[in-house]
Amino acid sequence: MRHRRCRGILPAVRGNPVTTLPPVIAWFVTPHGFGHAARAAAVMESMHDLDPSVRFEVFTTIPEWFFQETLHGHFGYHVLETDIGFIQTTPFEADLSKTRQALDRFLPFSEDRIQTLARKMRKLACSLVVCDISALGIRVAQTANIPSVLIENFTWDWIYQKYDDPSLNLESCAAYLKKCYRAADHHIQSEPICLRRAAELTVGPASRRTRINRADTRRQLGINATQKMVLITSGGVPKENPPTAALKQFSHIQFVIPGLTETLSEDNVRCLNSTSSFFHPDLVETADAVIGKAGYSTIAEVFHSGVPFGYVPRPEFPESSVLSDFIDRQMAGIPMDQPTFLSGAWSAELDHLLGMPRRSPAIPNGALPIAEYALKLIN
């Protein structure tokens, strides 16, 4: 029977009092976009609010700065390829051939790699391994005899089995990953959920919280309180060149585009680089409308802000229909096809979006209940 490693207790020696070591939690985060990293950071932020002594050891190739801008407690950062997901060429397109090649290299997990990482878990005194949605972390936790938690709104086995191209043979990858996912000790699902399965906890979208109010963000952006602002976002995948020329025709609207390679202002378009001081949830909260890819973190942040969302579905991705359905049912928003989005010819869409009222979220932020559940596992 597997034991549960909790906070280390040092025995009293020569009259010294018993010392309780702070809890250490390892996080294995898929680098597929920033959506999973944003959810992981949101939960870690809530956990630290509940227990400031907790320490996180983050394993991923998502840049360290992404976690630094959210987490206000100490954490360790370890560059590790934790997942493949899809090799994307644009925010809307994946290269399936390169994805298959990468999976051939990555799977199955080598025993040497698992053993090395398990030793690292023990050396770091980790008492829990949380995976979003990296199956590698579950296998490492098994070997290290540490409890594991899977957080997901979809898993890669479900995604891969949707592709029936025989030349890709993704079914074998799906079968292997399904076995890994089933080995998780604890299972949490966060809306929008693609495939409902047995889970100890089901929660609403987990989102990072805003930091500063709308007025202060607008002041820092140089936008007055009455001017309409539209945020254009595509998640953590590098954007193609934004349609700045087309957007200039809407001179009465200020457009803000984060996540680019450089920061610049030109007429009514403000571009922000990926490491700018502006926190993405604050930008969402400040906007009068958001236009962009329908990815998890953007949906979660827009959902909790209530701002109207002009969302761009990705029909070729299996999760797209589930995400679109959630937006249609739970949020103020309208779909926008990719050619229209990339062209910037948005006259009808902008009028519609900016005429929609904000819609208060019907489900609480899922980050806090996940944090409470995970902390109970180590206390």
Backbone torsions as a table, in degrees:
resi	resn	phi	psi	omega
1	MET	NA	132.7	-179.4
2	ARG	-73.8	138.5	179.4
3	HIS	-94.4	164.9	-179.5
4	ARG	-106.4	118.4	177.8
5	ARG	-84.6	123.8	-179.5
6	CYS	-114.9	-164.4	180.0
7	ARG	-58.0	136.3	-179.5
8	GLY	-70.8	133.6	177.4
9	ILE	-114.1	119.4	178.3
10	LEU	-88.9	131.1	-179.6
11	PRO	-66.9	151.1	177.9
12	ALA	-67.3	134.6	179.8
13	VAL	-128.0	125.7	177.1
14	ARG	51.2	44.4	174.1
15	GLY	85.0	-3.8	178.8
16	ASN	-70.7	146.0	179.2
17	PRO	-69.7	157.3	176.4
18	VAL	-66.0	135.6	-177.9
19	THR	-111.5	130.7	177.5
20	THR	-100.4	122.3	178.1
21	LEU	-77.9	147.2	177.9
22	PRO	-65.5	147.4	179.2
23	PRO	-70.0	144.7	178.2
24	VAL	-123.2	127.7	-179.1
25	ILE	-122.2	126.7	175.9
26	ALA	-88.8	139.2	177.3
27	TRP	-121.7	121.1	173.4
28	PHE	-103.3	113.2	-171.4
29	VAL	-118.2	126.0	176.3
30	THR	-62.1	140.7	178.4
31	PRO	-89.9	13.7	-178.8
32	HIS	-75.1	97.0	-175.7
33	GLY	68.5	-171.7	179.6
34	PHE	-103.6	-2.3	-174.4
35	GLY	-62.4	-45.4	-178.8
36	HIS	-70.7	-36.7	177.5
37	ALA	-65.7	-37.8	178.1
38	ALA	-65.5	-40.6	177.7
39	ARG	-65.3	-44.5	178.7
40	ALA	-60.6	-44.2	179.9
41	ALA	-64.0	-37.9	179.0
42	ALA	-62.7	-42.4	179.9
43	VAL	-69.0	-43.4	178.1
44	MET	-60.7	-40.1	177.5
45	GLU	-59.1	-44.5	179.6
46	SER	-68.4	-37.1	177.9
47	MET	-63.6	-41.2	179.5
48	HIS	-67.1	-34.7	176.1
49	ASP	-62.5	-38.1	-178.9
50	LEU	-77.4	-34.5	-178.5
51	ASP	-144.1	92.4	-176.7
52	PRO	-62.6	-14.2	-178.8
53	SER	-80.2	-16.0	-174.7
54	VAL	-66.8	141.7	178.2
55	ARG	-120.8	141.8	-179.7
56	PHE	-112.4	142.3	172.0
57	GLU	-118.7	108.4	-171.5
58	VAL	-98.0	126.0	179.4
59	PHE	-115.4	115.9	-177.0
60	THR	-176.5	175.4	168.5
61	THR	-110.9	3.5	169.7
62	ILE	-60.9	136.1	-175.7
63	PRO	-56.6	145.0	-178.6
64	GLU	-60.2	-35.0	-177.7
65	TRP	-59.1	-29.5	-178.4
66	PHE	-61.6	-39.9	179.5
67	PHE	-79.3	-33.5	179.2
68	GLN	-61.3	-34.2	-177.1
69	GLU	-75.0	-13.1	179.8
70	THR	-106.9	-45.6	-170.9
71	LEU	-83.8	129.1	179.2
72	HIS	-102.1	2.5	175.6
73	GLY	-108.0	172.1	178.9
74	HIS	-72.0	142.7	174.3
75	PHE	-150.2	152.9	174.2
76	GLY	-95.6	147.2	-177.6
77	TYR	-125.6	128.3	-176.2
78	HIS	-129.5	116.7	178.5
79	VAL	-70.6	115.0	-177.7
80	LEU	-150.6	132.1	173.0
81	GLU	-75.1	101.8	-174.5
82	THR	-96.2	-11.0	-171.4
83	ASP	-167.9	165.5	174.1
84	ILE	-111.9	-49.5	-175.5
85	GLY	63.6	-114.3	174.5
86	PHE	-130.8	146.1	170.3
87	ILE	-85.3	109.2	-175.9
88	GLN	-99.8	140.8	176.9
89	THR	-97.0	-28.1	175.2
90	THR	-143.3	171.1	176.4
91	PRO	-58.6	-16.6	-174.3
92	PHE	-117.4	-1.9	-174.8
93	GLU	-133.4	139.5	176.5
94	ALA	-118.0	146.0	176.0
95	ASP	-95.7	100.7	-174.6
96	LEU	-68.4	-33.6	178.9
97	SER	-65.3	-46.0	178.1
98	LYS	-67.5	-33.2	176.7
99	THR	-62.0	-45.7	179.5
100	ARG	-62.6	-41.3	177.9
101	GLN	-61.4	-42.4	179.2
102	ALA	-65.8	-39.2	178.7
103	LEU	-66.5	-36.7	177.4
104	ASP	-60.8	-35.4	178.6
105	ARG	-76.8	-33.0	-171.0
106	PHE	-87.2	-34.2	-174.8
107	LEU	-114.2	150.0	-10.2
108	PRO	-71.5	160.5	-179.6
109	PHE	-62.5	133.0	180.0
110	SER	-72.7	145.3	-179.6
111	GLU	-64.0	-36.1	178.4
112	ASP	-61.8	-41.6	179.8
113	ARG	-65.4	-44.1	179.9
114	ILE	-61.4	-46.0	-178.4
115	GLN	-64.3	-41.4	179.3
116	THR	-62.0	-45.1	179.8
117	LEU	-69.5	-34.8	177.5
118	ALA	-63.7	-40.8	176.6
119	ARG	-62.9	-36.7	178.6
120	LYS	-66.0	-39.7	176.8
121	MET	-58.4	-44.2	-179.0
122	ARG	-68.2	-40.0	179.6
123	LYS	-64.0	-37.1	178.9
124	LEU	-79.5	-4.3	-179.5
125	ALA	60.5	40.6	179.7
126	CYS	-71.0	135.7	179.0
127	SER	-105.6	-5.9	-179.4
128	LEU	-159.4	145.1	174.4
129	VAL	-120.6	120.9	179.4
130	VAL	-108.2	133.5	-175.1
131	CYS	-122.8	125.5	175.9
132	ASP	-136.8	98.5	-18.6
133	ILE	-110.3	39.5	-175.3
134	SER	-73.4	115.3	176.7
135	ALA	-69.4	-22.8	178.9
136	LEU	-57.4	-42.7	-179.0
137	GLY	-61.7	-34.7	179.3
138	ILE	-66.2	-43.4	178.8
139	ARG	-65.2	-38.5	178.2
140	VAL	-65.0	-43.6	179.4
141	ALA	-61.7	-41.3	176.9
142	GLN	-55.5	-49.5	-176.6
143	THR	-67.6	-36.8	179.7
144	ALA	-81.2	-4.4	-178.7
145	ASN	60.2	45.8	179.3
146	ILE	-121.4	138.4	178.0
147	PRO	-60.4	146.8	179.6
148	SER	-123.9	150.0	177.3
149	VAL	-126.9	127.1	174.6
150	LEU	-102.0	123.6	174.3
151	ILE	-112.0	127.9	-176.3
152	GLU	-159.0	156.4	161.9
153	ASN	-117.4	-11.6	163.9
154	PHE	-156.2	161.0	174.9
155	THR	-122.7	159.0	-173.4
156	TRP	-67.1	-28.0	177.4
157	ASP	-63.2	-40.4	178.2
158	TRP	-64.9	-40.9	179.8
159	ILE	-65.5	-50.6	-173.2
160	TYR	-65.5	-34.6	-176.7
161	GLN	-72.1	-8.8	176.1
162	LYS	-78.4	-13.6	-179.0
163	TYR	-97.0	117.1	-173.9
164	ASP	-104.7	16.9	178.0
165	ASP	-72.3	113.1	-177.2
166	PRO	-59.0	-30.6	-178.3
167	SER	-67.7	-23.4	179.2
168	LEU	-83.9	-34.0	-179.3
169	ASN	50.5	47.2	178.9
170	LEU	-75.7	-11.8	-179.9
171	GLU	-62.1	-36.5	179.5
172	SER	-66.6	-38.2	175.9
173	CYS	-65.0	-42.1	179.6
174	ALA	-61.4	-42.8	-178.7
175	ALA	-64.1	-41.9	179.9
176	TYR	-65.3	-46.4	-177.4
177	LEU	-68.0	-35.4	177.9
178	LYS	-58.7	-42.5	178.9
179	LYS	-62.7	-40.5	177.9
180	CYS	-64.0	-46.4	-178.1
181	TYR	-62.4	-38.2	-179.0
182	ARG	-65.4	-18.7	-179.4
183	ALA	-82.2	-5.1	178.5
184	ALA	-62.5	139.2	-179.9
185	ASP	-74.0	-31.3	-177.9
186	HIS	-137.4	145.9	-173.0
187	HIS	-133.0	126.0	178.8
188	ILE	-125.8	134.3	175.6
189	GLN	-114.9	139.2	-177.4
190	SER	-124.1	127.3	179.4
191	GLU	-60.1	149.4	-2.3
192	PRO	-77.4	125.2	-172.4
193	ILE	-93.9	128.3	-177.4
194	CYS	-81.4	-40.8	178.4
195	LEU	-138.2	112.4	-177.6
196	ARG	-75.6	126.3	179.8
197	ARG	-130.1	171.2	175.8
198	ALA	-60.6	127.1	-178.8
199	ALA	-146.4	146.4	177.6
200	GLU	-71.2	-24.2	-176.6
201	LEU	-148.7	133.3	173.9
202	THR	-124.6	127.9	-173.6
203	VAL	-133.1	170.7	175.8
204	GLY	-74.9	-179.4	178.3
205	PRO	-55.6	132.9	-179.6
206	ALA	-96.7	118.8	-173.4
207	SER	-130.6	148.0	171.2
208	ARG	-66.9	145.5	-178.2
209	ARG	-85.2	154.2	175.6
210	THR	-69.1	158.7	-179.4
211	ARG	-110.6	-45.0	-178.6
212	ILE	-124.6	161.3	-173.8
213	ASN	-79.2	169.6	-176.1
214	ARG	-58.5	-43.8	-176.8
215	ALA	-63.5	-42.2	-179.1
216	ASP	-69.3	-38.3	178.0
217	THR	-63.9	-43.4	179.5
218	ARG	-64.0	-37.8	178.8
219	ARG	-63.4	-42.7	179.6
220	GLN	-67.0	-32.1	178.2
221	LEU	-79.9	-15.9	-176.7
222	GLY	78.8	31.4	179.9
223	ILE	-113.1	129.3	-178.1
224	ASN	-75.1	166.7	-171.5
225	ALA	-66.4	-25.0	-174.4
226	THR	-97.8	-16.1	-178.4
227	GLN	-72.1	139.3	177.0
228	LYS	-73.6	135.4	178.9
229	MET	-124.4	133.8	177.2
230	VAL	-121.0	127.0	177.8
231	LEU	-94.9	131.0	178.5
232	ILE	-112.9	121.7	-174.0
233	THR	-141.7	148.3	178.9
234	SER	-133.2	25.0	177.5
235	GLY	72.3	-152.0	-172.6
236	GLY	-92.4	7.8	178.7
237	VAL	-94.6	133.1	-179.0
238	PRO	-52.1	136.6	-176.9
239	LYS	-83.4	155.9	165.0
240	GLU	-75.4	170.8	-179.8
241	ASN	-58.1	124.8	-179.3
242	PRO	-67.0	151.5	-176.3
243	PRO	-79.7	62.2	-173.9
244	THR	-61.9	-38.0	-178.6
245	ALA	-62.0	-42.7	180.0
246	ALA	-67.4	-32.6	-176.6
247	LEU	-74.1	-20.9	-178.0
248	LYS	-65.4	-20.9	178.9
249	GLN	-66.6	-23.2	178.5
250	PHE	-93.7	64.4	-170.5
251	SER	-64.4	-20.2	-178.8
252	HIS	-83.3	-5.8	-178.0
253	ILE	-114.2	135.7	174.8
254	GLN	-95.0	123.0	178.2
255	PHE	-102.2	134.6	176.6
256	VAL	-121.2	127.0	-175.8
257	ILE	-125.0	100.7	179.2
258	PRO	-86.4	168.4	172.4
259	GLY	84.3	16.3	180.0
260	LEU	-93.7	-178.4	-176.6
261	THR	-82.0	-19.1	-179.9
262	GLU	-145.5	159.5	177.9
263	THR	-100.7	128.9	177.9
264	LEU	-157.8	155.5	177.0
265	SER	-123.2	131.9	179.9
266	GLU	-143.8	110.6	-177.5
267	ASP	54.4	-115.9	-176.3
268	ASN	-101.9	18.8	-180.0
269	VAL	-120.7	123.3	178.7
270	ARG	-115.4	115.5	178.3
271	CYS	-100.8	135.5	-178.5
272	LEU	-119.8	135.4	177.4
273	ASN	-75.6	167.6	-171.4
274	SER	-65.7	-20.3	-179.6
275	THR	-109.9	24.1	177.9
276	SER	-64.7	164.5	-177.4
277	SER	-76.4	-5.6	-178.5
278	PHE	-83.3	127.7	-178.8
279	PHE	-85.3	129.1	-172.4
280	HIS	-56.3	-44.7	177.8
281	PRO	-59.7	-31.8	177.0
282	ASP	-67.6	-38.7	178.1
283	LEU	-65.1	-40.3	177.5
284	VAL	-61.8	-47.5	-178.2
285	GLU	-62.5	-32.2	-176.3
286	THR	-78.7	-25.6	-173.8
287	ALA	-72.4	156.7	171.3
288	ASP	-91.3	-17.3	174.3
289	ALA	-161.5	152.4	176.0
290	VAL	-121.1	136.1	176.4
291	ILE	-126.6	129.3	179.2
292	GLY	169.3	-174.6	-179.5
293	LYS	-62.3	139.8	178.6
294	ALA	-84.0	75.7	176.3
295	GLY	-105.6	167.0	-170.3
296	TYR	-58.8	-54.2	-173.1
297	SER	-65.3	-37.0	177.7
298	THR	-65.6	-43.2	177.0
299	ILE	-59.4	-45.9	-177.9
300	ALA	-62.7	-44.4	-178.2
301	GLU	-70.2	-41.7	178.3
302	VAL	-67.4	-39.1	178.8
303	PHE	-57.4	-47.7	-176.2
304	HIS	-76.1	-22.8	176.1
305	SER	-82.1	-26.7	-178.4
306	GLY	81.5	1.9	-176.2
307	VAL	-70.9	144.7	177.4
308	PRO	-61.0	143.1	-171.9
309	PHE	-125.4	116.2	170.0
310	GLY	-90.4	97.4	-168.5
311	TYR	-101.1	144.5	-179.7
312	VAL	-107.6	106.8	178.6
313	PRO	-69.3	161.8	175.0
314	ARG	-124.8	82.1	-171.0
315	PRO	-56.4	-25.9	-178.1
316	GLU	-76.2	-11.4	177.8
317	PHE	-95.9	130.4	-174.3
318	PRO	-57.1	-32.6	-176.8
319	GLU	-78.3	-10.1	-171.3
320	SER	-59.2	-43.7	-177.1
321	SER	-65.4	-35.3	178.5
322	VAL	-67.2	-44.7	-179.7
323	LEU	-65.0	-42.6	179.6
324	SER	-63.0	-41.3	179.1
325	ASP	-62.9	-40.0	178.2
326	PHE	-62.7	-44.4	179.3
327	ILE	-61.2	-44.9	-177.9
328	ASP	-63.3	-34.6	-176.8
329	ARG	-86.7	-35.3	-167.4
330	GLN	-112.2	-8.9	-171.5
331	MET	-132.9	164.6	171.6
332	ALA	-88.1	115.8	-177.0
333	GLY	-173.7	165.9	176.5
334	ILE	-139.0	146.7	177.4
335	PRO	-77.1	152.2	176.8
336	MET	-137.9	127.2	-177.9
337	ASP	-74.7	161.3	-174.4
338	GLN	-61.8	-45.6	179.2
339	PRO	-58.0	-41.1	178.6
340	THR	-65.0	-45.1	179.5
341	PHE	-59.1	-46.9	-176.1
342	LEU	-70.6	-24.7	-178.7
343	SER	-81.7	-27.1	-175.2
344	GLY	78.7	8.4	179.1
345	ALA	-85.6	81.1	-167.1
346	TRP	-116.2	23.7	-173.1
347	SER	-52.4	-53.6	-177.1
348	ALA	-66.9	-41.1	-177.7
349	GLU	-65.9	-41.3	-179.9
350	LEU	-65.1	-44.1	178.5
351	ASP	-59.4	-42.5	-179.6
352	HIS	-65.2	-50.5	-176.6
353	LEU	-62.7	-47.3	-175.8
354	LEU	-71.7	-12.7	174.9
355	GLY	-90.8	-6.0	-178.6
356	MET	-87.5	139.4	175.1
357	PRO	-77.8	158.0	173.1
358	ARG	-64.4	151.8	-179.9
359	ARG	-121.7	117.6	-178.5
360	SER	-64.6	138.1	-179.3
361	PRO	-65.2	140.0	-179.2
362	ALA	-92.6	-6.9	-177.2
363	ILE	-128.1	135.8	178.9
364	PRO	-65.9	160.3	176.5
365	ASN	-59.9	126.7	-176.3
366	GLY	-75.5	-10.3	-175.4
367	ALA	-63.7	-42.1	-176.0
368	LEU	-66.7	-50.7	178.8
369	PRO	-61.5	-32.5	175.4
370	ILE	-65.0	-43.9	179.6
371	ALA	-61.0	-43.9	179.4
372	GLU	-62.7	-41.5	-179.1
373	TYR	-64.8	-46.1	-177.1
374	ALA	-65.9	-38.1	-179.8
375	LEU	-66.7	-32.9	178.5
376	LYS	-65.0	-25.5	-179.2
377	LEU	-72.4	-19.8	-177.9
378	ILE	-115.0	2.8	179.3
379	ASN	-108.5	NA	NA
